[in-house]
Amino acid sequence: MRSTFRLLATVKPSRYLEPGNPTGLTGLFTHPLPRPTLVYLYSQTLDKLRAFPEHSAYRVATEALTNHRLKIVEGIRPPGYEEWSAKAKKLLEEHPEVFNTPKGGVDYDNEKHVKIMHDGRSFVRTIVHPEVDERTQEWDGEEVPTLQEQGSKADFAALAKGRPGSDEKTVEWVQEPALEARQVEEMENQIGGGLIEEVIQVAEGELILVDEMLKAKVWEELEDKAGAGQWQYFARDQHTPGTQEPPKQ
């Protein structure tokens, strides 16, 4: 069925899935980079789960599922991944300041690339700043204040500390290569959670749920103890009637 969705949404089969194309599910479009997205989401989830006690049933179950899916995702690598990984590591080593802006430090490349660590893995989050042409912006009617009206020299000195400026030094960061269509299908089949875009939605939801479960301290005992037999319906064959005896002649 998953392959059928893709075929219905694509007129011409190709080696790669076209980002933004319909998947065949209403409102769900082809994700441009599912592999690094899932690795990032799963790594964040595993990081947050460490705040739970080791005996927490939620932590045990979620860690097991997350690690299982993370292993599948990391085990499927796109063509050219090794070459890309080597270049990326070299770039991070040669220009560490570009990917890490300390508080009050110089802002390189408008903080376009930021290095983030999750679950022992390094990620580079790229922020695309849209270019705005002020000539096309509608004037709101407010007058621009003069320097004297804006404040004293002391005010500007305080402002300078909060905004230390920027550096023109830039780097060219290349995103991880895309998976081939057959690799995406292989990943979907191994995970067994529907289209890869659906798997991403589930991972995003789990990341939100972790915060709520931590806030609720779900590992603690219930204030009102469960009554006798309250959880028996979770056992097997408790509510399934047995085969009826044949009518007597």
ChimeraX attribute file (.defattr): number of C-alpha atoms within 10 A of each C-alpha:
attribute: neighborCount
match mode: 1-to-1
recipient: residues
	/A:1	8
	/A:2	15
	/A:3	14
	/A:4	11
	/A:5	14
	/A:6	21
	/A:7	14
	/A:8	12
	/A:9	17
	/A:10	16
	/A:11	8
	/A:12	6
	/A:13	11
	/A:14	11
	/A:15	10
	/A:16	13
	/A:17	20
	/A:18	15
	/A:19	12
	/A:20	11
	/A:21	15
	/A:22	18
	/A:23	26
	/A:24	19
	/A:25	14
	/A:26	7
	/A:27	7
	/A:28	15
	/A:29	16
	/A:30	19
	/A:31	18
	/A:32	16
	/A:33	14
	/A:34	18
	/A:35	23
	/A:36	17
	/A:37	15
	/A:38	22
	/A:39	21
	/A:40	22
	/A:41	20
	/A:42	26
	/A:43	22
	/A:44	17
	/A:45	25
	/A:46	20
	/A:47	15
	/A:48	17
	/A:49	22
	/A:50	12
	/A:51	12
	/A:52	18
	/A:53	14
	/A:54	12
	/A:55	9
	/A:56	14
	/A:57	13
	/A:58	18
	/A:59	23
	/A:60	14
	/A:61	10
	/A:62	16
	/A:63	18
	/A:64	13
	/A:65	13
	/A:66	19
	/A:67	15
	/A:68	12
	/A:69	20
	/A:70	19
	/A:71	12
	/A:72	15
	/A:73	22
	/A:74	13
	/A:75	10
	/A:76	14
	/A:77	16
	/A:78	15
	/A:79	12
	/A:80	12
	/A:81	14
	/A:82	12
	/A:83	10
	/A:84	15
	/A:85	14
	/A:86	10
	/A:87	14
	/A:88	17
	/A:89	11
	/A:90	12
	/A:91	16
	/A:92	18
	/A:93	10
	/A:94	10
	/A:95	13
	/A:96	13
	/A:97	17
	/A:98	23
	/A:99	22
	/A:100	18
	/A:101	17
	/A:102	9
	/A:103	10
	/A:104	12
	/A:105	15
	/A:106	18
	/A:107	22
	/A:108	21
	/A:109	15
	/A:110	18
	/A:111	21
	/A:112	18
	/A:113	22
	/A:114	17
	/A:115	17
	/A:116	14
	/A:117	13
	/A:118	17
	/A:119	14
	/A:120	9
	/A:121	11
	/A:122	14
	/A:123	15
	/A:124	17
	/A:125	15
	/A:126	15
	/A:127	11
	/A:128	10
	/A:129	9
	/A:130	6
	/A:131	6
	/A:132	8
	/A:133	7
	/A:134	8
	/A:135	7
	/A:136	7
	/A:137	8
	/A:138	7
	/A:139	9
	/A:140	6
	/A:141	6
	/A:142	6
	/A:143	7
	/A:144	8
	/A:145	9
	/A:146	8
	/A:147	10
	/A:148	8
	/A:149	8
	/A:150	11
	/A:151	11
	/A:152	10
	/A:153	11
	/A:154	9
	/A:155	10
	/A:156	13
	/A:157	11
	/A:158	10
	/A:159	11
	/A:160	12
	/A:161	11
	/A:162	12
	/A:163	14
	/A:164	13
	/A:165	13
	/A:166	13
	/A:167	13
	/A:168	9
	/A:169	12
	/A:170	14
	/A:171	15
	/A:172	7
	/A:173	14
	/A:174	10
	/A:175	14
	/A:176	16
	/A:177	18
	/A:178	20
	/A:179	23
	/A:180	16
	/A:181	16
	/A:182	13
	/A:183	16
	/A:184	20
	/A:185	18
	/A:186	15
	/A:187	22
	/A:188	21
	/A:189	15
	/A:190	11
	/A:191	17
	/A:192	12
	/A:193	15
	/A:194	13
	/A:195	24
	/A:196	23
	/A:197	20
	/A:198	14
	/A:199	18
	/A:200	19
	/A:201	13
	/A:202	13
	/A:203	21
	/A:204	16
	/A:205	12
	/A:206	17
	/A:207	19
	/A:208	12
	/A:209	13
	/A:210	20
	/A:211	15
	/A:212	12
	/A:213	15
	/A:214	16
	/A:215	9
	/A:216	10
	/A:217	13
	/A:218	15
	/A:219	16
	/A:220	9
	/A:221	8
	/A:222	8
	/A:223	6
	/A:224	6
	/A:225	7
	/A:226	9
	/A:227	7
	/A:228	7
	/A:229	7
	/A:230	8
	/A:231	9
	/A:232	10
	/A:233	10
	/A:234	9
	/A:235	8
	/A:236	8
	/A:237	9
	/A:238	9
	/A:239	10
	/A:240	7
	/A:241	7
	/A:242	7
	/A:243	6
	/A:244	6
	/A:245	6
	/A:246	6
	/A:247	5
	/A:248	4
	/A:249	3
